[in-house]
Each structure stands twice: as C-alpha cells, then as structure tokens.
Amino acid sequence: MKVELPFLAEGVEGGDVVQVLVKEGDQVTEGQSLIELETDKATVPVPAPSAGKVTRLLVRKGDHLKVGQALVEVDGEGQAASQQTTETKPSPDKKPADEKPADKQPAAKKPASEIEPAPQPEPAVEAAHAKSVEAKEKPPAQSSAPPSSAASSPKAEPSTKQWSHAGHSEDRTPASDTGTAGPSSGAGIAAPPSVRRLARELGVELSHVKGTEAGGRITAEDVKAYVRERTRRAGSPSGKDGQEARGNVFSTMYGNERREAIPSLRRKIAATVTQAWTTIPHVHQFQDADITDLLALHKRYAPQFKEKGATLTLTSLFLKAVTHALKLYPQFNASLDLTNGEVIYKEYYNIGVAVETPDGLIVPVIHHVDQKDLLQISLELADLAERTRARTVKLEELRGATFSVSNMGGLGAGPFTPIVYPPQVAILGCGKGRRQPVYRDGQFVPRVMLPLCVAYDHRLIDGADGARFANEIVKVLEDFQAMFLGL
C-alpha cells in the first residue's frame, strides 16, 4: 500500500521534506510519524494511516511534495499474509506433495525468460520516438530531403539534438563544428545544458564522468562527485589530509568554491519576496517618532509585567499603536481580489511579527490583537517567538495576518524599507531609537527618535493616506496614554 501526502490545510498544496523518520524494513504503528514536512515555514509531521512494515521509501530529505504524492510503501500484516499465501499456493491441476520439485523448476525459469529481454525494447522504442519527434522539429528545408540521405549520414542525428527521457531536446554541438573540443564540450554525451555549464566552470571533461541515470545520463551530482574524488586524489589545497576537500568544496581555476543546496525555508522566502516585489508597486513612507516618553512609560511598568511572568517590549507597544491606526484607516487592513475586482476589508486585526531564526525570517501571527491587553500580548508574543525559533510553531499560527510589523531596533538597524507580505497591503518597519538634539520651545533638548517606515501597496493606498497613517502611528507612540483615553 502506498501512503500518500494527505490534505494538510486550506491553501496548502505541499511542502519540503525536512526529515525522513523511518527506513526500509521498519515496523510502524498507526499514527506514527513517517516524515516531517515543512510548509508555510512550519514543520508538521505526516503520520502513518495504518500499521505495517515499510517496504520502500519513495521520498528523501529535501524533496518537494504535493498533496496526493506517494511517500512510502507499507505492507500491513494482512496484506503480507495474503501475499505469502498466493505465492506458496500450488497449481490446482498438480499434486502438492508429489510434484512440488517439478513445479519449482519451470516457475524459476519462466520469470527469467520474461524479465531478461524486458529492458531491451525500451531504448529502441525511445530512439524511435526521438527520431519521429526530431523529424517533426526539423525546418521545412531539411524535411524535404529524402529519407535515404538521413540514413546515409549516421552522425547527423546526434550532432543536432538528443532527446531526454522527459521528451525535451537538448542542443548538441559536434567537435567538428567548433574546431578542437575543449574541456566539458562532451559532444554526444547525455547531459543537460545546466550540467554542461557546471562542468565548464569546474574544468571537468564530461567524457570522464560516469552518468548514474538511465542511458548513462550525467547529472550535476555526478559532476560534483567526480570533482570531489579528483580533489581527494590530488590532496587537500591546505595540505591537511584532505580535510578541506571533503563535502562540497571544489577546486576551480580561480580558487576553491563551496556549493550547498538552498535550504527549503530560504527557497520559500525567495519565492515570497520575489512575488511581492514584482507584483506589488511599493511606496515607502518614512517618519520619526519621539519615543522619549514611551521609554519612560516602559521603564515604569516593566517590573510589574515581570512579576506576572511577562516581558514588556517595545514590539508589544507597537502592536497596540498599529491596531489603533488600522481602525482609523481600514484600507491598510485589507487585501485585493483582482480576479473579482474587489477590496476585502478585514474586520479583525491579526498582526504578523517578523522573527529572526537560525534558518531565516519567519512571521508568526498574533491573532485578534484588538481584543487583548498589553499583558496578554506580551505573554503570547514571547511564547510565539520562542517556538518560532525552535521551529515548533503551528501552521495556523503562521496564517491569517492582516498587517505585519518588523522591528529591527534590537539589531541596531537604522531606517530600512520592508517588503509587503502578500496578500497584505502594508507593513511597518521600525529601526533603532537614537538620542538626538531636538529643537523645542526655543532650545535644543535631547530626545530619543525612532525611525519608522510604512510600506504599502500603491494599487490600493494613495500617498496622502500613507502619510496620514504613518502620522497616526507617530501620534500614538509619542503620547501612548492618550490612546487609552480616547484622545
């Protein structure tokens, strides 16, 4: 029985395998985790639907899976017993006791005669398919040539295109067309263009590399393995018994290079920010907020929060200020449905908070901020940030945000331009507050100024509203108590 990736959540079509928790031959129980899957930056276990023995693994770490894709093959006890009964059951027209040896000999020969020639027709079929498709791809001038000319030139076919198993053509340039073939030219060798480029960069002759795929096709991993072995034989560049040559360190004409696979979380981040930056016309509104009085308020009440097991942070105060401004300017707490030509105004306030983790940036969500006081927000924010860094945050805790806040002040960062996280239409970026001389009442006084940047989607929000929204946040931060008084 093949175990497939089940439906995980609304809008989740799949994820990346973080860890395979079983191996072939393992006995698993119903509900036991088979793999850990990373989706929407959360790691979720995928359980076994029934007990049985793992007979085959169909995925490995780093694979991208979609819902419905097979993970492993599991034989339950009932299936194994029935299969064994079927295999040992004698033929009905023979006696089990008297003719058992005679039955075994033909049974052993028959599969051998059927299995041995089976692989042979496949290359011929594939070659015929390649030729037929290639004939269709040739330009009209060449297609008018008689078939005998193609047959009399056996070298003409491989010099133009070679077809992969997926049916896609790959350009091939014969050595005669380019004069002397340099390293990694590999005319007539089955390898995709990306592998040929990698071989050129690493100075590898493809004819020296053994392909591991069907038909001797060479992969990027084959080239890397060849370079690792070549470097190991040549010795480490540092002379330390090959310690520097292990892993993915390669020697090139320019020096050493280390190649690593892009982590799954980084791929998700790259896809998200690329979509945001290419589809959302960003506007960035900068403002400075005088948080001198806010810091005094924070200092006054922080010990009381600590007595209750919470840490009052500036981020907690930012969430309250942002929620107040969102109520006054609902277009910042909305999303665009361009398919139906609608603006979706959210009547709930779920604020995403950017959290730095060893693997990359993750944005968990504080839900219904407007319904919680500062103590509740502080407790939930600390717990959520801790579990996010440990990668134990739940999938539902990463979804449903209507607005986001990114506070870089703890890292000493100045002003920066955050990227709107779709389907949201705005985000607040906060830098580090710095003490500056501010002219007030005819004299300069020291004040702590906080750099802010509101990024928003110009398709929905105009610059005037962007300025008003940023000014409202500044107003709350400069007189936080007035917000609670309704002023």
ChimeraX attribute file (.defattr): number of C-alpha atoms within 10 A of each C-alpha:
attribute: neighborCount
match mode: 1-to-1
recipient: residues
	/A:1	14
	/A:2	16
	/A:3	19
	/A:4	18
	/A:5	22
	/A:6	16
	/A:7	13
	/A:8	15
	/A:9	11
	/A:10	6
	/A:11	8
	/A:12	13
	/A:13	15
	/A:14	21
	/A:15	25
	/A:16	24
	/A:17	22
	/A:18	22
	/A:19	18
	/A:20	18
	/A:21	13
	/A:22	16
	/A:23	14
	/A:24	13
	/A:25	13
	/A:26	13
	/A:27	16
	/A:28	20
	/A:29	15
	/A:30	11
	/A:31	13
	/A:32	17
	/A:33	17
	/A:34	22
	/A:35	23
	/A:36	20
	/A:37	25
	/A:38	24
	/A:39	23
	/A:40	21
	/A:41	26
	/A:42	21
	/A:43	20
	/A:44	21
	/A:45	18
	/A:46	20
	/A:47	18
	/A:48	21
	/A:49	17
	/A:50	16
	/A:51	16
	/A:52	22
	/A:53	19
	/A:54	21
	/A:55	17
	/A:56	16
	/A:57	18
	/A:58	13
	/A:59	17
	/A:60	14
	/A:61	14
	/A:62	18
	/A:63	15
	/A:64	17
	/A:65	20
	/A:66	16
	/A:67	14
	/A:68	13
	/A:69	16
	/A:70	17
	/A:71	21
	/A:72	23
	/A:73	18
	/A:74	26
	/A:75	20
	/A:76	17
	/A:77	12
	/A:78	10
	/A:79	13
	/A:80	14
	/A:81	11
	/A:82	10
	/A:83	12
	/A:84	11
	/A:85	11
	/A:86	10
	/A:87	8
	/A:88	8
	/A:89	9
	/A:90	16
	/A:91	10
	/A:92	7
	/A:93	6
	/A:94	12
	/A:95	11
	/A:96	13
	/A:97	8
	/A:98	9
	/A:99	11
	/A:100	13
	/A:101	10
	/A:102	10
	/A:103	15
	/A:104	11
	/A:105	10
	/A:106	11
	/A:107	10
	/A:108	10
	/A:109	10
	/A:110	10
	/A:111	10
	/A:112	12
	/A:113	10
	/A:114	9
	/A:115	9
	/A:116	9
	/A:117	10
	/A:118	10
	/A:119	9
	/A:120	9
	/A:121	10
	/A:122	11
	/A:123	12
	/A:124	11
	/A:125	11
	/A:126	15
	/A:127	14
	/A:128	12
	/A:129	14
	/A:130	20
	/A:131	16
	/A:132	11
	/A:133	15
	/A:134	16
	/A:135	13
	/A:136	11
	/A:137	13
	/A:138	12
	/A:139	9
	/A:140	9
	/A:141	7
	/A:142	11
	/A:143	12
	/A:144	9
	/A:145	10
	/A:146	9
	/A:147	9
	/A:148	8
	/A:149	10
	/A:150	13
	/A:151	11
	/A:152	9
	/A:153	9
	/A:154	10
	/A:155	12
	/A:156	13
	/A:157	16
	/A:158	16
	/A:159	17
	/A:160	17
	/A:161	19
	/A:162	23
	/A:163	20
	/A:164	17
	/A:165	12
	/A:166	6
	/A:167	12
	/A:168	12
	/A:169	17
	/A:170	15
	/A:171	16
	/A:172	21
	/A:173	17
	/A:174	19
	/A:175	15
	/A:176	10
	/A:177	9
	/A:178	10
	/A:179	8
	/A:180	10
	/A:181	14
	/A:182	13
	/A:183	16
	/A:184	22
	/A:185	22
	/A:186	22
	/A:187	19
	/A:188	19
	/A:189	19
	/A:190	24
	/A:191	23
	/A:192	20
	/A:193	12
	/A:194	11
	/A:195	20
	/A:196	24
	/A:197	15
	/A:198	15
	/A:199	22
	/A:200	17
	/A:201	14
	/A:202	21
	/A:203	16
	/A:204	24
	/A:205	16
	/A:206	24
	/A:207	16
	/A:208	11
	/A:209	22
	/A:210	15
	/A:211	20
	/A:212	12
	/A:213	12
	/A:214	11
	/A:215	11
	/A:216	13
	/A:217	17
	/A:218	22
	/A:219	20
	/A:220	17
	/A:221	12
	/A:222	18
	/A:223	23
	/A:224	22
	/A:225	17
	/A:226	17
	/A:227	23
	/A:228	19
	/A:229	14
	/A:230	15
	/A:231	19
	/A:232	17
	/A:233	11
	/A:234	11
	/A:235	16
	/A:236	16
	/A:237	16
	/A:238	10
	/A:239	10
	/A:240	10
	/A:241	11
	/A:242	15
	/A:243	13
	/A:244	18
	/A:245	26
	/A:246	13
	/A:247	13
	/A:248	15
	/A:249	17
	/A:250	20
	/A:251	18
	/A:252	14
	/A:253	8
	/A:254	8
	/A:255	8
	/A:256	13
	/A:257	11
	/A:258	10
	/A:259	10
	/A:260	8
	/A:261	7
	/A:262	9
	/A:263	13
	/A:264	20
	/A:265	20
	/A:266	14
	/A:267	11
	/A:268	18
	/A:269	16
	/A:270	12
	/A:271	11
	/A:272	15
	/A:273	15
	/A:274	13
	/A:275	13
	/A:276	19
	/A:277	14
	/A:278	9
	/A:279	11
	/A:280	19
	/A:281	14
	/A:282	22
	/A:283	21
	/A:284	23
	/A:285	19
	/A:286	18
	/A:287	18
	/A:288	18
	/A:289	20
	/A:290	22
	/A:291	22
	/A:292	20
	/A:293	15
	/A:294	19
	/A:295	15
	/A:296	11
	/A:297	13
	/A:298	16
	/A:299	12
	/A:300	11
	/A:301	11
	/A:302	15
	/A:303	14
	/A:304	14
	/A:305	18
	/A:306	12
	/A:307	9
	/A:308	10
	/A:309	12
	/A:310	21
	/A:311	19
	/A:312	23
	/A:313	16
	/A:314	15
	/A:315	18
	/A:316	22
	/A:317	18
	/A:318	19
	/A:319	24
	/A:320	23
	/A:321	19
	/A:322	26
	/A:323	21
	/A:324	18
	/A:325	21
	/A:326	20
	/A:327	15
	/A:328	13
	/A:329	16
	/A:330	12
	/A:331	19
	/A:332	25
	/A:333	27
	/A:334	22
	/A:335	21
	/A:336	19
	/A:337	11
	/A:338	8
	/A:339	6
	/A:340	7
	/A:341	8
	/A:342	10
	/A:343	13
	/A:344	12
	/A:345	14
	/A:346	15
	/A:347	12
	/A:348	18
	/A:349	23
	/A:350	22
	/A:351	26
	/A:352	25
	/A:353	26
	/A:354	18
	/A:355	19
	/A:356	15
	/A:357	14
	/A:358	8
	/A:359	13
	/A:360	14
	/A:361	16
	/A:362	23
	/A:363	23
	/A:364	28
	/A:365	25
	/A:366	23
	/A:367	21
	/A:368	15
	/A:369	20
	/A:370	17
	/A:371	10
	/A:372	14
	/A:373	11
	/A:374	17
	/A:375	18
	/A:376	13
	/A:377	26
	/A:378	22
	/A:379	17
	/A:380	18
	/A:381	21
	/A:382	16
	/A:383	13
	/A:384	21
	/A:385	21
	/A:386	15
	/A:387	13
	/A:388	23
	/A:389	17
	/A:390	11
	/A:391	18
	/A:392	13
	/A:393	21
	/A:394	17
	/A:395	18
	/A:396	12
	/A:397	17
	/A:398	20
	/A:399	16
	/A:400	18
	/A:401	25
	/A:402	27
	/A:403	28
	/A:404	28
	/A:405	22
	/A:406	21
	/A:407	20
	/A:408	18
	/A:409	19
	/A:410	11
	/A:411	9
	/A:412	10
	/A:413	14
	/A:414	15
	/A:415	18
	/A:416	16
	/A:417	18
	/A:418	20
	/A:419	26
	/A:420	25
	/A:421	22
	/A:422	20
	/A:423	16
	/A:424	20
	/A:425	26
	/A:426	30
	/A:427	27
	/A:428	26
	/A:429	23
	/A:430	26
	/A:431	22
	/A:432	19
	/A:433	23
	/A:434	18
	/A:435	15
	/A:436	13
	/A:437	13
	/A:438	14
	/A:439	11
	/A:440	9
	/A:441	7
	/A:442	6
	/A:443	8
	/A:444	11
	/A:445	12
	/A:446	13
	/A:447	18
	/A:448	20
	/A:449	21
	/A:450	22
	/A:451	22
	/A:452	26
	/A:453	22
	/A:454	26
	/A:455	23
	/A:456	27
	/A:457	26
	/A:458	16
	/A:459	12
	/A:460	15
	/A:461	16
	/A:462	12
	/A:463	14
	/A:464	8
	/A:465	13
	/A:466	23
	/A:467	15
	/A:468	15
	/A:469	20
	/A:470	22
	/A:471	18
	/A:472	19
	/A:473	24
	/A:474	23
	/A:475	17
	/A:476	24
	/A:477	25
	/A:478	18
	/A:479	16
	/A:480	20
	/A:481	13
	/A:482	12
	/A:483	14
	/A:484	10
	/A:485	7
	/A:486	6
	/A:487	9
